Amino acid sequence: MRLGSSVSARLRVRILELVPRYAILVLLAALFVFPFYWMLVISLGTLQSVFVFPPILYPLWHWENFAVAVGLQADPQTGQFLQIPWPRYFLNTVIVAGGTTALVLVTSVLAGYAFASMPFPGKGVVFLVVLAVYMVPAEVTLVPNFIILANLHWIDSFQAQIVPFGASVFGIFLMRQFFLGLPNDLWEAAQLDGTGHLRFLWSIAAPLARAPMITIALFHFVAGWNAFLWPLIVTNSDAYRPVQVGLQNFSYADATNPVLHAAGSLMVTLPILIIFLLAQRQIVGGIAASGIRG
């Protein structure tokens, strides 16, 4: 009886310790989830319900709002069909996000391996300069990058949205940390077989770095998908605009329909949100495999 009561007492103490922690976690999770839920509520509501006070906190299930957003039904506010080329916008976004991700992976693997395993003069100083670039706000580089692209006649093109973001300080740092953790015995064994750095990287080091590479790919694909300011500056036509820029088509000369804008935003956000939820384990595993600790 004493053993059972002791176990029961320890269990109660453990529960009392965990309840505050989980309560805080649930509250934080609710704070993060609420913006997405509120976007869903607005997208399924009416224009009148958006401006009601106190606000309506549950969906009204007007699924026709999505049909209006994609141009299958007429806009009840204007009586016209929205002419928004969503397939083109999504295709452009996939091209830009995929191209940027592929280029970042190549540069991150090559630079990360060089900083980790290849001796060259001034390596430490160069790496510090690369890290210093990470502290420069992206807005500072907008004007010089635009001038360079204008001189190259790249404005309103895919390369204007891909090439300036083809290298990542975060990706280089992550890959360097991983390659530093590889056993030196692998390189010594490869040298005995006459393998050089490039062959060793391609055949041994890169396959072992799959986890951090997946993390880098996911981060930069999400960043490419959500890019707005730079594509807004360097694109002039729907042939090259991504979905984030395409959302501005919901803005009218006199007003903006928040219901249709929320429906369009939900359609744009949902694919990348699903990808992130499915790949969150790979993200955590990739960072852990690189030896980075919080």
BELZI-V743659 format. One record per run of one state. SS is the DSSP state (A for helix, B for strand, O for the rest). FROM is the first residue (numbers start at 1). TO is the last residue. If there is no record, write none. Layout:
SS|FROM|TO ; SS|FROM|TO
This chain:
O|1|1 ; A|2|43 ; O|44|46 ; A|47|50 ; O|51|63 ; A|64|69 ; O|70|73 ; B|74|74 ; O|75|80 ; B|81|81 ; O|82|85 ; A|86|117 ; O|118|122 ; A|123|133 ; O|134|137 ; A|138|151 ; O|152|158 ; A|159|165 ; O|166|168 ; A|169|180 ; O|181|183 ; A|184|192 ; O|193|196 ; A|197|208 ; O|209|209 ; A|210|226 ; O|227|228 ; A|229|234 ; O|235|242 ; A|243|250 ; B|251|251 ; O|252|255 ; B|256|256 ; O|257|257 ; A|258|289 ; O|290|294
